[in-house]
């Protein structure tokens, strides 16, 4: 499971653009892996408030 840089023990300040950027990069990373490349990927989202 990935960790967003704006939550947990991160020093970053939360913003929609940073969370979206992290999620996009995680999806690209996962879809580029050879062991996952041809498999379906399920993306779930959850509100962090606001």
C-alpha positions as CSV (number, residue, x, y, z in Angstrom):
1,X,0.0,0.0,0.0
2,X,1.3,3.4,-0.9
3,X,1.6,6.3,1.5
4,X,0.7,9.8,0.4
5,X,3.4,12.4,1.2
6,X,0.8,14.7,2.8
7,X,-0.4,12.3,5.5
8,X,0.9,10.3,8.4
9,X,4.3,11.4,9.6
10,X,5.0,13.4,6.4
11,X,6.2,17.0,6.6
12,X,4.3,18.0,3.5
13,X,1.2,20.1,3.7
14,X,-1.8,18.4,2.2
15,X,-3.2,19.6,-1.1
16,X,-5.5,18.1,-3.8
17,X,-2.8,18.4,-6.5
18,X,-0.2,16.6,-4.4
19,X,-2.5,13.7,-3.5
20,X,-3.6,13.4,-7.2
21,X,0.0,13.4,-8.3
22,X,0.9,10.7,-5.8
23,X,-2.1,8.5,-6.9
24,X,-1.2,9.0,-10.6
25,X,2.4,8.0,-10.0
26,X,1.4,5.0,-8.0
27,X,-0.9,3.8,-10.8
28,X,1.8,4.3,-13.4
29,X,4.3,2.5,-11.3
30,X,1.9,-0.4,-10.8
31,X,0.9,-0.7,-14.4
32,X,4.5,-0.7,-15.6
33,X,5.4,-3.7,-13.4
34,X,5.9,-6.9,-15.5
35,X,4.0,-9.0,-12.9
36,X,1.0,-6.7,-13.1
37,X,1.1,-5.3,-16.6
38,X,-1.6,-7.5,-18.2
39,X,-3.8,-7.8,-15.1
40,X,-6.8,-5.6,-14.2
41,X,-6.1,-2.9,-11.6
42,X,-8.8,-1.8,-9.2
43,X,-8.5,1.7,-7.9
44,X,-10.4,2.7,-4.7
45,X,-10.7,6.2,-3.3
46,X,-11.6,7.6,0.1
47,X,-12.1,11.1,1.3
48,X,-9.6,12.4,3.7
49,X,-12.0,15.0,4.9
50,X,-12.6,18.6,3.8
